[in-house]
């Protein structure tokens, strides 16, 4: 699917935002389902003298993109002097404070790919297992060697209120300077893609 948004008519913001998503599902054997999701997004200011609004920039992480990372922590980072001063006051070294001061800010492009295999665990109860791999980034220029990756597993209960997802993701090549955890647990309601 493809979508395009234009903001600017009668408002104070003037930008164009677009998305392209490709999804492919294939039942293989023994109720094993192979699921793929590929998403690209961009935002561009329609006024070359102004950047796009910062609250519209892309950040990845969380149950709906890169499941091995906390919500909205993957993407371009920006230095925050306030955060650095706060870290120094808390007793961090200058190096630790500088690392803590690099806060997620977002990029004008995003790209991510999700691959997962879903299989039955307890068929009578509607519980299925899943293993997954995610890769992607959100930045002003996308460079594949900078993409973040994760792997993980989980289970889904297809309950009367909808699918309940319990997933554990593990970042590959963790960046400890950003306080990334070794494992990220996500609970979500609804299909991942």
N, CA, C and O of each residue as an XYZ file, in Angstrom:
772
protein
N       0.838     -1.181      0.000
C       0.000      0.000      0.000
C       0.882      1.243      0.000
O       2.022      1.209      0.464
N       0.354      2.318     -0.515
C       1.064      3.592     -0.589
C       0.128      4.678     -0.089
O      -1.061      4.673     -0.408
N       0.667      5.619      0.702
C      -0.148      6.752      1.145
C       0.699      8.012      1.116
O       1.920      7.960      1.262
N       0.039      9.138      0.929
C       0.711     10.430      0.871
C      -0.152     11.439      1.613
O      -1.354     11.539      1.366
N       0.469     12.191      2.529
C      -0.236     13.217      3.296
C       0.349     14.576      2.948
O       1.558     14.724      2.768
N      -0.519     15.549      2.860
C      -0.069     16.920      2.641
C      -0.636     17.770      3.758
O      -1.846     17.765      3.989
N       0.223     18.504      4.459
C      -0.218     19.412      5.516
C       0.197     20.815      5.116
O       1.325     21.027      4.670
N      -0.680     21.747      5.266
C      -0.316     23.117      4.936
C      -1.494     23.997      4.602
O      -1.434     25.209      4.811
N      -2.561     23.423      4.092
C      -3.714     24.230      3.711
C      -4.394     24.755      4.970
O      -4.966     23.981      5.737
N      -4.336     26.058      5.184
C      -4.987     26.687      6.323
C      -4.273     26.484      7.645
O      -4.813     26.855      8.687
N      -3.084     25.911      7.642
C      -2.370     25.661      8.891
C      -1.024     26.360      8.921
O      -0.642     27.063      7.986
N      -0.318     26.148     10.019
C       0.996     26.783     10.174
C       2.132     25.859      9.745
O       3.263     26.316      9.585
N       1.861     24.600      9.560
C       2.873     23.633      9.128
C       2.659     23.347      7.647
O       1.528     23.314      7.162
N       3.775     23.141      6.933
C       3.690     22.917      5.493
C       4.672     21.810      5.112
O       5.856     22.067      4.892
N       4.165     20.574      5.036
C       5.032     19.438      4.722
C       4.256     18.352      3.988
O       3.025     18.347      3.961
N       5.009     17.438      3.399
C       4.456     16.261      2.740
C       5.068     15.035      3.402
O       6.273     14.986      3.650
N       4.227     14.048      3.683
C       4.682     12.824      4.343
C       4.147     11.642      3.553
O       2.967     11.608      3.204
N       5.002     10.679      3.271
C       4.575      9.524      2.493
C       5.013      8.216      3.113
O       5.998      8.154      3.849
N       4.261      7.168      2.802
C       4.545      5.821      3.296
C       4.353      4.817      2.175
O       3.470      4.967      1.330
N       5.180      3.805      2.180
C       4.999      2.649      1.313
C       5.176      1.404      2.156
O       6.162      1.276      2.881
N       4.229      0.486      2.066
C       4.280     -0.741      2.854
C       4.008     -1.932      1.951
O       3.077     -1.919      1.145
N       4.824     -2.947      2.094
C       4.623     -4.205      1.379
C       4.545     -5.310      2.414
O       5.438     -5.454      3.249
N       3.473     -6.092      2.357
C       3.290     -7.201      3.297
C       3.029     -8.480      2.518
O       2.314     -8.493      1.517
N       3.628     -9.548      3.008
C       3.458    -10.843      2.349
C       3.325    -11.917      3.420
O       4.146    -12.011      4.332
N       2.274    -12.727      3.292
C       2.023    -13.816      4.228
C       1.932    -15.110      3.429
O       1.364    -15.133      2.337
N       2.488    -16.173      3.970
C       2.441    -17.462      3.278
C       2.329    -18.569      4.312
O       3.166    -18.695      5.207
N       1.274    -19.372      4.171
C       1.139    -20.556      5.019
C       2.036    -21.632      4.422
O       1.895    -21.987      3.252
N       2.956    -22.148      5.226
C       3.919    -23.110      4.707
C       3.442    -24.545      4.937
O       2.966    -25.184      3.999
N       3.554    -25.047      6.118
C       3.138    -26.401      6.461
C       2.865    -26.430      7.956
O       3.311    -25.538      8.678
N       2.155    -27.417      8.425
C       1.875    -27.608      9.855
C       1.394    -26.315     10.500
O       1.779    -26.002     11.626
N       0.561    -25.569      9.799
C       0.021    -24.295     10.294
C       1.105    -23.249     10.558
O       0.865    -22.274     11.270
N       2.288    -23.448      9.994
C       3.374    -22.473     10.099
C       3.121    -21.353      9.094
O       2.931    -21.608      7.905
N       3.119    -20.109      9.579
C       2.860    -18.955      8.709
C       4.113    -18.085      8.662
O       4.657    -17.693      9.694
N       4.551    -17.799      7.457
C       5.698    -16.919      7.199
C       5.134    -15.541      6.915
O       4.345    -15.377      5.984
N       5.529    -14.537      7.709
C       4.994    -13.178      7.583
C       6.137    -12.200      7.340
O       7.187    -12.287      7.976
N       5.922    -11.271      6.415
C       6.918    -10.257      6.063
C       6.265     -8.889      6.028
O       5.121     -8.747      5.595
N       6.991     -7.894      6.481
C       6.525     -6.510      6.420
C       7.716     -5.628      6.064
O       8.753     -5.681      6.726
N       7.568     -4.825      5.026
C       8.606     -3.892      4.591
C       7.961     -2.512      4.534
O       6.974     -2.322      3.823
N       8.509     -1.544      5.276
C       7.913     -0.207      5.348
C       8.974      0.857      5.102
O      10.076      0.803      5.647
N       8.611      1.822      4.269
C       9.458      2.996      4.028
C       8.593      4.232      4.235
O       7.432      4.255      3.827
N       9.150      5.249      4.861
C       8.434      6.507      5.043
C       9.370      7.681      4.868
O      10.574      7.572      5.101
N       8.808      8.805      4.454
C       9.611     10.025      4.321
C       8.758     11.225      4.690
O       7.531     11.174      4.614
N       9.408     12.292      5.086
C       8.748     13.572      5.316
C       9.632     14.650      4.709
O      10.859     14.596      4.802
N       8.993     15.618      4.092
C       9.726     16.693      3.427
C       8.989     18.003      3.661
O       7.767     18.074      3.529
N       9.738     19.030      4.008
C       9.143     20.351      4.177
C       8.815     20.921      2.804
O       9.613     20.797      1.875
N       7.659     21.538      2.671
C       7.288     22.185      1.411
C       7.858     23.594      1.321
O       7.737     24.253      0.289
N       8.479     24.053      2.404
C       9.145     25.356      2.449
C      10.631     25.085      2.680
O      11.026     24.697      3.779
N      11.446     25.285      1.661
C      12.868     24.916      1.746
C      13.630     25.688      2.821
O      14.740     25.296      3.180
N      13.065     26.766      3.339
C      13.756     27.531      4.386
C      13.464     26.996      5.789
O      14.056     27.465      6.761
N      12.554     26.015      5.907
C      12.186     25.466      7.216
C      12.292     23.946      7.184
O      11.965     23.319      6.177
N      12.748     23.352      8.288
C      12.750     21.886      8.355
C      11.329     21.381      8.619
O      10.459     22.160      9.008
N      11.091     20.090      8.411
C       9.783     19.530      8.784
C       9.588     19.644     10.291
O      10.576     19.721     11.021
N       8.358     19.658     10.778
C       8.117     19.733     12.229
C       8.783     18.552     12.950
O       8.675     17.408     12.508
N       9.467     18.838     14.055
C      10.211     17.774     14.743
C       9.288     16.689     15.275
O       9.695     15.531     15.368
N       8.057     17.036     15.625
C       7.146     16.024     16.161
C       6.573     15.117     15.073
O       5.826     14.188     15.381
N       6.906     15.367     13.816
C       6.484     14.504     12.717
C       7.625     13.624     12.209
O       7.414     12.786     11.332
N       8.839     13.806     12.752
C       9.985     13.008     12.319
C       9.805     11.556     12.757
O       9.017     11.264     13.656
N      10.531     10.661     12.122
C      10.389      9.228     12.376
C      11.361      8.739     13.443
O      12.533      9.115     13.456
N      10.857      7.900     14.331
C      11.652      7.143     15.295
C      11.105      5.719     15.306
O       9.898      5.516     15.181
N      11.975      4.752     15.453
C      11.561      3.354     15.486
C      11.779      2.782     16.880
O      12.379      3.418     17.747
N      11.283      1.580     17.071
C      11.401      0.877     18.344
C      10.020      0.622     18.910
O       9.105      1.427     18.739
N       9.880     -0.499     19.581
C       8.603     -0.850     20.175
C       7.908     -1.968     19.422
O       8.440     -2.508     18.453
N       6.721     -2.305     19.877
C       5.990     -3.474     19.392
C       5.616     -3.419     17.920
O       5.331     -4.461     17.330
N       5.606     -2.239     17.306
C       5.143     -2.137     15.924
C       6.245     -1.890     14.905
O       5.952     -1.677     13.728
N       7.516     -1.913     15.330
C       8.601     -1.732     14.353
C       9.797     -2.611     14.728
O       9.889     -3.747     14.264
N      10.705     -2.110     15.550
C      11.869     -2.884     15.994
C      11.622     -3.337     17.427
O      11.817     -2.572     18.371
N      11.196     -4.577     17.581
C      10.697     -5.072     18.859
C      11.771     -5.312     19.912
O      11.441     -5.527     21.078
N      13.041     -5.280     19.536
C      14.110     -5.457     20.508
C      14.529     -4.168     21.190
O      15.438     -4.169     22.019
N      13.867     -3.062     20.843
C      14.233     -1.745     21.364
C      13.017     -1.075     21.995
O      11.882     -1.315     21.581
N      13.261     -0.235     22.997
C      12.175      0.532     23.608
C      11.512      1.422     22.561
O      12.094      1.723     21.519
N      10.288      1.833     22.859
C       9.514      2.689     21.963
C      10.302      3.951     21.610
O      10.832      4.631     22.489
N      10.368      4.247     20.340
C      10.905      5.510     19.800
C      12.327      5.820     20.270
O      12.629      6.959     20.624
N      13.199      4.809     20.273
C      14.588      5.034     20.681
C      15.583      4.828     19.547
O      16.770      5.107     19.715
N      15.124      4.344     18.394
C      16.022      4.089     17.266
C      15.830      5.179     16.223
O      14.732      5.364     15.696
N      16.894      5.887     15.935
C      16.844      6.949     14.934
C      17.906      7.992     15.211
O      18.740      7.841     16.104
N      17.857      9.043     14.431
C      18.830     10.125     14.581
C      18.743     10.698     15.990
O      17.656     10.851     16.548
N      19.904     11.012     16.553
C      19.977     11.571     17.903
C      20.528     12.978     17.844
O      21.243     13.355     16.916
N      20.174     13.743     18.862
C      20.606     15.133     18.949
C      21.120     15.404     20.363
O      20.602     14.863     21.339
N      22.143     16.247     20.455
C      22.744     16.581     21.744
C      21.842     17.538     22.520
O      21.349     18.522     21.970
N      21.628     17.237     23.812
C      20.841     18.088     24.697
C      21.735     18.585     25.831
O      22.151     17.806     26.689
N      22.024     19.863     25.830
C      22.866     20.442     26.885
C      22.183     20.282     28.254
O      22.854     20.004     29.248
N      20.873     20.452     28.310
C      20.134     20.303     29.568
C      20.311     18.898     30.128
O      20.553     18.726     31.322
N      20.189     17.894     29.263
C      20.337     16.506     29.707
C      21.776     16.228     30.151
O      21.998     15.478     31.102
N      22.749     16.828     29.467
C      24.156     16.663     29.855
C      24.383     17.255     31.245
O      25.003     16.617     32.096
N      23.887     18.463     31.479
C      24.051     19.111     32.784
C      23.390     18.290     33.885
O      23.933     18.161     34.983
N      22.226     17.739     33.590
C      21.512     16.908     34.563
C      22.341     15.664     34.897
O      22.408     15.258     36.058
N      22.971     15.058     33.885
C      23.786     13.859     34.105
C      25.045     14.182     34.906
O      25.457     13.388     35.752
N      25.659     15.333     34.652
C      26.847     15.757     35.417
C      26.462     15.967     36.878
O      27.177     15.527     37.779
N      25.335     16.638     37.117
C      24.849     16.890     38.478
C      24.578     15.579     39.212
O      24.765     15.492     40.426
N      24.137     14.560     38.474
C      23.840     13.257     39.084
C      25.098     12.441     39.365
O      25.012     11.333     39.893
N      26.276     12.986     39.013
C      27.523     12.308     39.340
C      28.134     11.490     38.220
O      29.080     10.741     38.463
N      27.629     11.606     37.006
C      28.204     10.883     35.872
C      29.500     11.545     35.421
O      29.697     12.744     35.618
N      30.378     10.755     34.814
C      31.594     11.323     34.233
C      31.205     12.143     33.005
O      30.079     12.047     32.516
N      32.137     12.944     32.517
C      31.865     13.766     31.332
C      31.499     12.885     30.139
O      30.594     13.223     29.376
N      32.197     11.756     29.971
C      31.894     10.856     28.848
C      30.495     10.256     28.986
O      29.731     10.219     28.022
N      30.165      9.786     30.197
C      28.827      9.233     30.432
C      27.760     10.299     30.212
O      26.718     10.022     29.618
N      28.014     11.503     30.682
C      27.050     12.596     30.527
C      26.840     12.935     29.057
O      25.710     13.175     28.631
N      27.919     12.958     28.278
C      27.788     13.234     26.842
C      26.978     12.152     26.139
O      26.173     12.454     25.258
N      27.187     10.886     26.525
C      26.403      9.794     25.940
C      24.930      9.921     26.306
O      24.060      9.727     25.457
N      24.646     10.245     27.563
C      23.256     10.393     28.005
C      22.573     11.596     27.359
O      21.348     11.639     27.247
N      23.368     12.561     26.938
C      22.816     13.786     26.340
C      22.424     13.608     24.877
O      21.804     14.498     24.296
N      22.775     12.477     24.275
C      22.393     12.211     22.886
C      21.004     11.578     22.888
O      20.868     10.362     23.019
N      19.982     12.407     22.743
C      18.595     11.954     22.850
C      17.998     11.646     21.481
O      18.353     12.290     20.494
N      17.083     10.656     21.412
C      16.411     10.366     20.146
C      15.651     11.601     19.663
O      14.896     12.211     20.421
N      15.855     11.960     18.409
C      15.212     13.147     17.845
C      14.370     12.804     16.623
O      13.299     13.379     16.425
N      14.840     11.884     15.815
C      14.084     11.453     14.649
C      14.713     11.885     13.349
O      15.521     12.812     13.304
N      14.328     11.196     12.291
C      14.860     11.472     10.964
C      13.759     11.716      9.959
O      12.584     11.476     10.236
N      14.143     12.192      8.795
C      13.178     12.492      7.733
C      12.833     11.257      6.908
O      11.973     11.320      6.029
N      13.501     10.127      7.183
C      13.183      8.876      6.503
C      13.168      7.733      7.518
O      13.858      7.772      8.537
N      12.371      6.729      7.214
C      12.411      5.498      7.995
C      12.341      4.322      7.034
O      11.717      4.395      5.976
N      12.989      3.248      7.424
C      12.922      2.005      6.670
C      13.051      0.880      7.675
O      13.969      0.873      8.496
N      12.128     -0.076      7.611
C      12.288     -1.248      8.460
C      11.632     -2.458      7.822
O      10.694     -2.350      7.033
N      12.165     -3.616      8.195
C      11.690     -4.895      7.681
C      11.482     -5.825      8.863
O      12.336     -5.929      9.744
N      10.344     -6.499      8.877
C      10.029     -7.489      9.909
C       9.809     -8.839      9.234
O       9.084     -8.940      8.245
N      10.432     -9.856      9.772
C      10.259    -11.232      9.312
C       9.867    -12.052     10.526
O      10.503    -11.958     11.576
N       8.825    -12.855     10.386
C       8.466    -13.709     11.510
C       7.839    -14.999     11.032
O       7.270    -15.082      9.944
N       7.964    -16.001     11.881
C       7.317    -17.285     11.669
C       6.378    -17.507     12.847
O       6.791    -17.461     14.006
N       5.103    -17.748     12.530
C       4.081    -17.973     13.559
C       3.637    -19.427     13.466
O       3.414    -19.946     12.372
N       3.511    -20.081     14.617
C       3.196    -21.509     14.637
C       2.270    -21.806     15.813
O       2.275    -21.069     16.799
N       1.471    -22.881     15.724
C       0.546    -23.207     16.811
C       1.280    -23.757     18.033
O       2.229    -24.532     17.913
N       0.817    -23.338     19.208
C       1.322    -23.894     20.469
C       0.225    -24.709     21.144
O       0.368    -25.914     21.352
N      -0.881    -24.029     21.487
C      -2.038    -24.706     22.083
C      -3.239    -24.343     21.210
O      -3.907    -23.336     21.443
N      -3.495    -25.161     20.222
C      -4.513    -24.862     19.213
C      -5.887    -24.637     19.838
O      -6.588    -23.698     19.460
N      -6.281    -25.487     20.791
C      -7.611    -25.391     21.401
C      -7.816    -24.060     22.116
O      -8.942    -23.566     22.186
N      -6.754    -23.477     22.644
C      -6.854    -22.214     23.387
C      -6.566    -20.999     22.509
O      -6.664    -19.865     22.978
N      -6.213    -21.219     21.244
C      -5.912    -20.096     20.354
C      -4.577    -19.434     20.659
O      -4.416    -18.232     20.450
N      -3.618    -20.215     21.155
C      -2.301    -19.665     21.490
C      -1.289    -20.106     20.436
O      -1.159    -21.291     20.128
N      -0.585    -19.131     19.900
C       0.426    -19.394     18.871
C       1.761    -18.828     19.317
O       1.816    -17.847     20.060
N       2.832    -19.450     18.861
C       4.177    -18.964     19.127
C       4.689    -18.189     17.929
O       4.165    -18.308     16.822
N       5.720    -17.392     18.168
C       6.311    -16.605     17.091
C       7.804    -16.433     17.358
O       8.229    -16.254     18.499
N       8.589    -16.489     16.284
C       9.993    -16.082     16.326
C      10.147    -15.011     15.257
O       9.501    -15.080     14.212
N      11.007    -14.010     15.514
C      11.080    -12.890     14.577
C      12.478    -12.310     14.455
O      13.358    -12.537     15.286
N      12.641    -11.544     13.370
C      13.853    -10.773     13.089
C      13.396     -9.430     12.537
O      12.549     -9.380     11.646
N      13.955     -8.335     13.065
C      13.626     -6.982     12.598
C      14.919     -6.246     12.260
O      15.952     -6.476     12.889
N      14.860     -5.361     11.264
C      16.004     -4.528     10.906
C      15.478     -3.187     10.405
O      14.450     -3.141      9.728
N      16.171     -2.095     10.728
C      15.744     -0.800     10.211
C      16.442      0.362     10.877
O      17.280      0.190     11.762
N      16.067      1.571     10.422
C      16.612      2.802     10.981
C      15.689      3.954     10.603
O      14.859      3.839      9.702
N      15.853      5.053     11.306
C      15.144      6.306     11.007
C      16.179      7.413     11.076
O      16.728      7.695     12.142
N      16.445      8.041      9.941
C      17.489      9.050      9.885
C      17.233      9.953      8.685
O      16.306      9.714      7.911
N      18.046     10.983      8.529
C      17.898     11.855      7.360
C      18.445     11.198      6.103
O      17.946     11.442      5.004
N      19.464     10.370      6.259
C      19.952      9.554      5.144
C      20.102      8.135      5.672
O      20.680      7.918      6.737
N      19.586      7.181      4.930
C      19.594      5.794      5.376
C      20.822      5.080      4.827
O      21.049      5.042      3.617
N      21.610      4.515      5.738
C      22.820      3.774      5.382
C      22.681      2.384      5.991
O      22.583      2.250      7.211
N      22.672      1.357      5.161
C      22.369      0.010      5.640
C      23.322     -0.461      6.742
O      22.920     -1.241      7.606
N      24.563     -0.006      6.725
C      25.504     -0.422      7.776
C      25.161      0.194      9.134
O      25.677     -0.250     10.159
N      24.296      1.211      9.153
C      23.851      1.822     10.408
C      22.540      1.230     10.917
O      22.092      1.577     12.010
N      21.915      0.338     10.139
C      20.628     -0.219     10.538
C      20.775     -1.008     11.830
O      21.778     -1.686     12.049
N      19.760     -0.909     12.684
C      19.700     -1.658     13.941
C      18.923     -2.946     13.689
O      18.001     -2.979     12.874
N      19.307     -4.005     14.399
C      18.697     -5.315     14.206
C      18.318     -5.925     15.549
O      18.922     -5.627     16.580
N      17.310     -6.781     15.513
C      16.953     -7.544     16.700
C      16.367     -8.883     16.293
O      15.934     -9.071     15.156
N      16.361     -9.803     17.231
C      15.706    -11.102     17.083
C      14.868    -11.310     18.332
O      15.082    -10.657     19.353
N      13.914    -12.222     18.243
C      13.115    -12.464     19.431
C      12.110    -13.577     19.259
O      12.060    -14.255     18.234
N      11.311    -13.743     20.299
C      10.275    -14.767     20.319
C       9.103    -14.247     21.139
O       9.205    -13.232     21.828
N       8.007    -14.955     21.052
C       6.854    -14.577     21.854
C       5.705    -15.531     21.638
O       5.839    -16.557     20.971
N       4.579    -15.176     22.211
C       3.362    -15.934     21.946
C       2.197    -14.978     21.813
O       2.220    -13.853     22.313
N       1.187    -15.457     21.129
C      -0.012    -14.664     20.878
C      -1.226    -15.483     21.272
O      -1.363    -16.658     20.930
N      -2.085    -14.825     21.992
C      -3.346    -15.460     22.357
C      -4.438    -14.763     21.572
O      -4.646    -13.558     21.715
N      -5.128    -15.517     20.750
C      -6.225    -14.971     19.960
C      -7.478    -15.027     20.829
O      -8.288    -15.950     20.735
N      -7.608    -14.004     21.680
C      -8.643    -13.931     22.708
C      -9.941    -13.362     22.135
O      -9.965    -12.914     20.989
N     -11.023    -13.378     22.924
C     -12.287    -12.791     22.463
C     -12.193    -11.288     22.170
O     -12.992    -10.773     21.388
N     -11.239    -10.574     22.777
C     -11.121     -9.132     22.506
C     -10.113     -8.831     21.400
O      -9.890     -7.670     21.057
N      -9.509     -9.872     20.847
C      -8.527     -9.696     19.780
C      -7.200    -10.328     20.155
O      -7.047    -10.844     21.262
N      -6.234    -10.291     19.234
C      -4.934    -10.902     19.510
C      -4.163    -10.146     20.592
O      -3.989     -8.930     20.506
N      -3.707    -10.871     21.600
C      -2.847    -10.309     22.642
C      -1.434    -10.810     22.369
O      -1.211    -12.014     22.244
N      -0.486     -9.891     22.277
C       0.892    -10.230     21.913
C       1.824    -10.048     23.108
O       1.811     -9.010     23.770
N       2.622    -11.058     23.370
C       3.651    -11.029     24.409
C       4.964    -11.374     23.711
O       5.160    -12.515     23.292
N       5.866    -10.397     23.583
C       7.066    -10.610     22.781
C       8.314    -10.112     23.509
O       8.298     -9.070     24.163
N       9.391    -10.881     23.379
C      10.692    -10.530     23.940
C      11.670    -10.354     22.787
O      11.901    -11.283     22.012
N      12.241     -9.161     22.677
C      13.188     -8.871     21.606
C      14.573     -8.611     22.172
O      14.724     -8.050     23.257
N      15.573     -9.028     21.421
C      16.971     -8.897     21.842
C      17.744     -8.121     20.780
O      17.909     -8.611     19.663
N      18.222     -6.918     21.105
C      18.983     -6.153     20.113
C      20.292     -6.862     19.771
O      20.960     -7.410     20.648
N      20.643     -6.844     18.513
C      21.954     -7.313     18.085
C      22.865     -6.090     18.074
O      22.439     -5.013     17.657
N      24.088     -6.233     18.517
C      25.028     -5.111     18.598
C      24.451     -3.959     19.427
O      24.254     -2.849     18.934
N      24.196     -4.255     20.671
C      23.653     -3.271     21.612
C      24.566     -2.062     21.741
O      25.788     -2.206     21.748
N      23.991     -0.881     21.843
C      24.761      0.345     22.070
C      24.549      0.767     23.518
O      23.596      1.480     23.830
N      25.439      0.326     24.396
C      25.253      0.564     25.828
C      25.321      2.041     26.184
O      24.792      2.446     27.219
N      25.970      2.863     25.339
C      26.039      4.290     25.661
C      24.651      4.928     25.626
O      24.461      6.018     26.165
N      23.681      4.262     24.999
C      22.314      4.782     24.977
C      21.429      4.072     25.997
O      20.203      4.169     25.940
N      22.059      3.358     26.928
C      21.331      2.640     27.980
C      20.353      1.620     27.422
O      19.281      1.422     27.995
N      20.696      0.970     26.321
C      19.824     -0.063     25.771
C      19.903     -1.305     26.648
O      20.971     -1.695     27.118
N      18.766     -1.898     26.847
C      18.696     -3.118     27.640
C      19.093     -4.304     26.769
O      19.103     -4.204     25.542
N      19.418     -5.419     27.402
C      19.748     -6.630     26.664
C      18.520     -7.341     26.149
O      18.602     -8.152     25.227
N      17.370     -7.035     26.748
C      16.111     -7.629     26.311
C      15.018     -6.577     26.447
O      15.049     -5.752     27.361
N      14.066     -6.609     25.546
C      12.942     -5.673     25.594
C      11.649     -6.482     25.529
O      11.424     -7.205     24.558
N      10.803     -6.370     26.544
C       9.509     -7.047     26.554
C       8.441     -6.086     26.066
O       8.407     -4.923     26.467
N       7.574     -6.578     25.200
C       6.461     -5.770     24.695
C       5.157     -6.544     24.838
O       5.082     -7.729     24.514
N       4.145     -5.862     25.322
C       2.780     -6.379     25.313
C       1.973     -5.466     24.414
O       2.042     -4.244     24.545
N       1.215     -6.044     23.510
C       0.400     -5.233     22.601
C      -0.884     -5.980     22.277
O      -0.958     -7.204     22.382
N      -1.882     -5.220     21.885
C      -3.156     -5.785     21.439
C      -3.275     -5.524     19.946
O      -3.093     -4.396     19.490
N      -3.579     -6.562     19.195
C      -3.727     -6.425     17.747
C      -2.584     -7.093     17.008
O      -1.558     -7.442     17.592
N      -2.783     -7.261     15.721
C      -1.769     -7.898     14.874
C      -0.571     -6.969     14.706
O      -0.740     -5.749     14.706
N       0.639     -7.521     14.563
C       1.820     -6.670     14.405
C       1.850     -5.981     13.049
O       2.297     -4.839     12.941
N       1.380     -6.660     12.027
C       1.315     -6.109     10.671
C       0.483     -7.018      9.814
O       0.294     -6.746      8.629
